[in-house]
């Protein structure tokens, strides 16, 4: 007899709803540590099916439970609105809803990636946070110059020599001098940390399938290839380019009612780092590819720059899809010539 088990998972506890044949249910709350998980696993059968909403520790929970049950489903929370929009938001109610929809096989499952890909994505996210912190500190220094009525280009401050030369050319109050010295030290530390992360990210990405294929596309470098590979994961999870575009969040929102249909801005539901990287690579690739450049200029003349960039980015993403799917390696991307 198959039991459908819904789990509302937290960092310190989890609530379980056991749904059996005939609609009978039993709800239980256990601590995640201190023997609670072991007690839960001991009561499982190999015919049981378990579902849990995707959280920070759901992959670890799945690995612990999967050897003891028939199936463990990880729910994509952004596609499962029943819990998020519930007017009765309790752990028991959430676990009951998960178990019910699991029994009906109506749960949208999240994509699960290899542990190594997850680690790569985490490292890329750390580098992105450091880059944003560096930009924030440079903006702070630029603001100090503006407060003194000193006009200076922000680009001058990005290099260590330019920063030091610009600061030394003016007189500063005691607190301002201390602030600038601390910021200079932090900028140098961030620069070294980013270099180390980029070196490790690139080295790891080179071992992944599809790396050589992606960097053969003009405009995609080693770091960008790493971002795309960790975001996409297994390309076989996507049946067609439109599915990949939706995963990146560059497809338009569509609202339809009867004969009325409205197409809005892009959804932006995917990974923000991957989407930003795709746009940056597009701006480079269109300078080398006559096809992408002509397409961009055509859309720009009729619909504006913003929509032209997104439309061209989707064209490049289509190329990325077919490159990974068919294992293409370009000999000359500008002429769309492949290596034999």
Secondary structure, DSSP 8 states (H G I E B T S, - for coil): ---EEEEEE-SSEEEEEEE-GGG-EEEEEEESTTTHHHHHHHT--TT-EEEEE--TTHHHHHHHHGGGSSEEEEE-GGG-HHHHT-SS--HHHHHHHHHHHHHTT---B-----HHHHHHHHHHHHHHHHHHHHHHHHHHHHHHHHHTT----GGGGGSHHHHHHHHHTS---HHHHHHHHHHHHHHHHHHHHHHHHHHHHHHHHTTSTTHHHHHTSTT--HHHHHHHHHHH--GGG-SSHHHHHHHHT-SEEEEEETTEEEEEEE---S-HHHHHHHHHHHHHHHHH-HHHHHHHHHHHHHH-HHHHHHHHHHHHHHHHHHHHHHT--EEEGGGTEE--
